[in-house]
Amino acid sequence: MMNRRFRNSALGVALLGVILSVVTSFVVLPRMPEGSTTGLDPDRYGILALNIASGVGLRYSGDEPPALDRGPVYPYLVALLFLVAGGFSAAAVQIFQGMLHAATTLLVYTIGSRLYDRPTALRAQAICAVHPILLWYTGRIWVETTLAFIVVLSALMVVSLFERPTLVCSALTGATLGVGTLTKSVFLLFPFVLLAMLVKTHRWEGVRHGVVVLAVGCFILAPWLWRNERVGGVVLPVHTTLGYNLIQGDVIGEGWPLQWCCNLDFWRKGQERADSLLHGRTSFRSVEGDRLLARTSLERFWSDPVFFVRRVLANFFLFWSLSESPLKSAFVGALQWVLVILACLSYIRHGKKHHLLMPVVGFTVYYVFVHAFIVGWARYSMPIIPLLLLMAAPLIADITTTRKKL
């Protein structure tokens, strides 16, 4: 009876997440200055998806070569929604992403129930459902809501693997991480980190399961790697734009801490830097342009280690706050830093009691470090908000219980 009550409560919280997402998409966003079709699809995922749905393929237009700067999962997912809707439909994407947001909250509840107890898990899910940053991204044709779902699903699979290591669980974990990598290449190196964690906790058995994760992940990536070699003539695991993002991270390192509150200024300077390095000969989206920009940035790291350290620190701090305006940066930064501090304090206080929390923490630290090394905008921190909520959940429960007693 008790379990049924909590299960019904979790479903109710998920339904609340859908309702709030719909309100955000169809009531709040249309009243915002950037609420037009262009504002809803700034990364042109919708354009890619429409071309896929119409038979043109993963291209920005029929006159351009196949795109190499995007992973396939999100564009093809949106293309499927367009096929169901009968054409370009931001509403179809918004409704689907609202449902995906709800599914993410249920995953948070599931993981929290394994790590702690059901009341603590339900608190984490409730905060996830109403979190304004998570809701904001459900209304746009952006990859973040899908990525957040895959991040939390990956965390669930990894927790399951640590809890009960089996070959089936290892294979499912590898498949999930492979799909995540094809969504955004930030996942690419995590299986190696996972292998190290498995060896630490499960010794030689951990090696076996880690190798299975790697093998299945590579199997998932193989067709897309072959496609990139066929259309681009190079071995490209997922997509380009690493070099461009490294240049953007360099610009952040140069401007911080005097400049901290407007990513549009950084973006313009980074674009100008990239254009000046490429001299108009190629695009930063191309393989040649990507490699040139990446090599330029990495050579600077090697020649100026002090700048590299400053750059990583700058991108780490701005990873939690850097948005389009001072007001938005302050708002997002306040929400994110409070959550980061709560997560850290909670782990210090409760981490040793909950050994299955380690893989969640490991994935979070890995994700943050990769972005600090490359580029740090607040947008990129959105997908790990559910993981931070899971880490902070015990301390939030302590605070709530103390307030009730008072």
N, C-alpha and C positions, 0 to 999 in steps of 0.2 A: 504493500500500500504506500509506504514512504517513497520507494523508488518510483512508483507510478506518478506520485505527486510531483517529484522533482522533474521527471521526464516531461510531464505536461507543462510545468513551469518553463522548462527549456524551450519547448515548442512555442509557448506564448511569447517568450523573449525574441525568438527568431521571427515570429510574425510581426512583432513590434519593429524589428529591424527592417523588414520589407516595407511596412507602412511609412516609416520615417524616410526611407530611401526614395519612395515614390513621391512623398511630399517635397523632398529636396530637389528631385529631378523636374517635377512638373509644376511646382509652386514657387520655390526659391530661385532656382537657376534662371528661369525666364525673366525674372526681374533684375538680374545682374547685368552690368554693362556688357560682359563678354558672353552672354547667354545665347548668342546666335549660333548658326550651324558651324561657322568657322571657329568660334570659341569652344564649341563642343568637341571639335576634332582637330586640335592644333597639330598633332603628330601625323595626321593624314592616314591613320589606321583605317578610317572609314573609306577613304579613296582606294587603298589597297584591297580592302574587303569587297568593295563594289566591283572592282576589276576582276577579282577572283570569281565572284558570283556570276559575272557576265561572260566568263570564259577567257578573259585576257591573261589571267595568271597573276602572280605576285609582282605587279608592276604599278608604278605611279601613273602611267599612261601607256597607251598602245604603242607610242613612238619610242618609249624608253626601254632599255634592256631590263631583264629581271632584277628586282631589288635585292641587294645583298646586305642592307643595313637594318633588317628586321628579322627576328625569329618568326617561325611560321605559326605558332600555336594561336596567338591572339588574332592576327588577321584572318585566319581560316575559321576561327570560332565566330567572329563577327560576320564573315561571309555566309556562314550557315544561317545566322539570324536574319540576314538580308534575304536569303533565299526563302525562308519561311514567311517573312513579311512581304515578299514580292517586290523588293527594291530597297533603296537606301532608307533606313528607318532608325533615327536616333532613339525613338521611343522603345523600339524592340530591344535595343542594347541596354537602355536604362532600366527597363523592367527586368531583363535577365540579370543585370548586375545587382539589382536590388535583391533578387533571389539568391544570387551568389554570396552577397553580403550576409544574408540570413544563414546560409549554409556554413559560412566561415564562423559565425557565432556558435553554431552547433558543434563545430569542430573544437572550438575553444572550450566549450562545456565538456566535451568528451575527454580532451586532454586533461583539463582541470580535475575531472573526476578521478582520473588515474593518478594524478600527482598528489592531490589533497583529498578533500571531501566534497560532497555534492553542494552544500551551501556556498563554499568558497568558489567552486567552479561556476555556480550560477551567478555570483557577483561579478566574476570576470566576464562572463558572457553578456550580462546586462550592460556593463560599461562599454563592451565592444559594440553592442547593438546600437547604442545612442551616441557613440563617439563622433563628434562633428567632422573630423578629418576623414575618417573612413566613409561617412555618408557623403561628403562632398565629392569624392571621386566616383561614386556610383553613377552620377549624372553625366559623365563625360565619356567619350570614346577614347579612353586611356587604358593602358594595360594594368594599372595599379590594383584595381579591384580583383581582377583575375589572378594577378601575381600574389596578392595577399592570401587568397584562397589556396593557391598552390604552396605557398610558404607554410601555412598552418597545416595543410594536409601532409606536407613533407615532414613537419615536426611530429605529427601524429605517427607517421610510419617509422620514424627514427626512434621515438619513444617506445613503440611496440617492439622494435628490433632489440632495443636494450632490455626491455622487460622479458621478452621471450624470444631469443634468437633462433630462428628457423630458416631454412633455405627459402621457403615460400615468402616469408616476411622480408628476407634480404632482397629477393627478386622484385617484390612489390615496391620496396624502398628505392631500388635502383631505377625502376620504371618511373616512379613519381619524380625523382630527381632529374631523370632524363627529360621528361616533359617540362619540368621547371626550367631546365637549361635551354630548351627550345622556345621557351617563353621569354626568358631574359638570361643572358650569358653569365650573370652574376653567380649562378649555381655551379658553374663549370668546374671549379676546383674543390667544392665542398666534399665530394666523395672521398678525396684524399684526407681531408680533415676528419671525416667520419671514420675512415680506416684507422687513423691514429687513436681516436677515442675508443673504438672497439677493441683495439689491441690493449689499451690501458685497462679496460674493464673486464674483457673476456679472454685475454691472452691469445693463444694460438687459435682458439675457436673464433675469436674476433677477426683474425686474419682471413679465415675462410669466408666468413660472412661479408667482410669488407671487399674481398675480391669479387664475390658474386654481385654486390652492389655496383662495383666498377664495370663489370662485364655487361650487366644488363643495361646500365646507363649508356655505355658505348654502343650497344646494339640499337638502342632507341635513337642515338645521334647519327648512326651510320648513314641512313638514307639521305638526311639533310646535308651531311658532309659531302656525300657523292653528288648531290644536286649542286652545291656551291662549286665543287671542282669542275662540274660539267659546264655551268653557265659563266663562272668567273675564272676558270683556269688555275685556281689555287686551292690549297687545303685551308678551308675556313670552317672551324667547328660550328659556329652559329651565325654571327653577323659582324659587320664592320662597325665603325664609329668609336672604337676604343681610343684611337688617336685623337679624335676631336674632343672627346670627354676629358682626356688627359690635359689637353690644351686649356679647356675650360677650368679644370682644377688648378692649373698653373696660374691662371689669371686670378682665381680666388685667393691663392697663396700670396700673390703680390699685393692685393688690395686689402687683405685682412690685417689687423682688426679695425682699421679706420673705416672701411666699408663693410657693412654686414647685413644690410636690410633690403637689398633690391637685386634679385637675380637677373632681371632684365638688363641692368647695366653690365653685370659680369658677362651675360650671354652675348651682348653686342661686342664687347671688347674681345671675347674669345673668338667670335666669328671673324672679326677684323684680323686677329692674329693668325687664324687658320688660313684666311684668304691670302694674307701677305706671304705665308710660307709656301702655299701651293702655287702662287703666281698665276692663277687662272688656268693652269694646265690640266687640272683634273679636279674632281669633287672630293670633299672629305668623306662622302659616302662610298666612294670607290675603294677598291683594295689598295691601289697605289697611293691614293691620298691618305688613307687610313694609316698605312705603314709609315709614310713619311712623317706624319704628325706624331705618331707614337714614338718613332725613333728620335725625333727632335726633343720630345719631352723626356724620354728616358736618358738621353745623353746629358741633359741638363741635371737630372738627378745625380748622375755619376760624377759630374764635374763640380757640383755645388751641394754637398750633403746637408749643409746648414739650411739651405732653401728647401730641400726635400722635407726635412723635419718640420719646418715652419708650415710648409704646404699641407702636410698630413694633418697637423694640428688644426689649421684653418678649416680644412674640409670636414674634419671630425666635428668641430663645433657648429659649423653652418649646416651640416647634415640634418640637424634637428630644427632649424629655424628659417633658413634662407628661402624667401618667397618673393612674390612680385611687387610688394610694396612694404614700406616700414610698418604700417598697421598690421598687415597680414603676417609679416615676419615676427612681430612682437606677439601676436595672438597664437600662432602656431608654435613658436619657441616656448612660450609659457606652458602650453599643454604638453609639449614633448619633453621639456626638461623636468617638469614635475613627475611625469611618468618614468623617465629614466632614473631619477633620484629614488623614487619609490621602489623601482625594480632592483636597483643596486642594494638599497638598505634591506629590502626583503630577502634578497639572496644571502646577504651577510648574516642575517638573523635566522633564516629558516633553511638555507641551502643544504646544510649537512643532514637535515631530517628527511629530505626528499631527494634520493639519489637519482631518480628518473628525470629530475630537472636539468641535469648536466647536459644532455643533448640539446635541450631547448636553449640553454645559455650558450652552448658551443656554436649553434647555428646563428644565433643573434650576434655574437661577437664577430664571427666570420663575416657576416653580411655587412656589419658596420665597418669593419676594417677594410674590406674590399672597396667600399665607397669612399672611405677616407683616403685611400691610396689613389683612386681615380678622380672622382668629383663628388662634392657633397652639396646637394640641394635638399630642402625639406621634403619635396615630393618623393624622393627616393627612400625616405625613412618610413613612409606610410605603410608598406607591406609588413613591417615587423611590429607594428603597434599591437596586434593581437598577442605576439610572443612576449612583449614587454608587460602586457596586462597579466599574462599567465605568471610571469616572474614576480610581479608586484602583488598578486592575489592574496598571499598569506598576510602580508602587512596591511593590506586594505581590509581584510577580515578582522585583524586585530584592532584596527582603528574603529571599525564599525561596532565591534563587540564592546569596546571600551565606552563609546558614546552611548550605547544602549544602557550600560550599567550606570552611567552618570545620569 
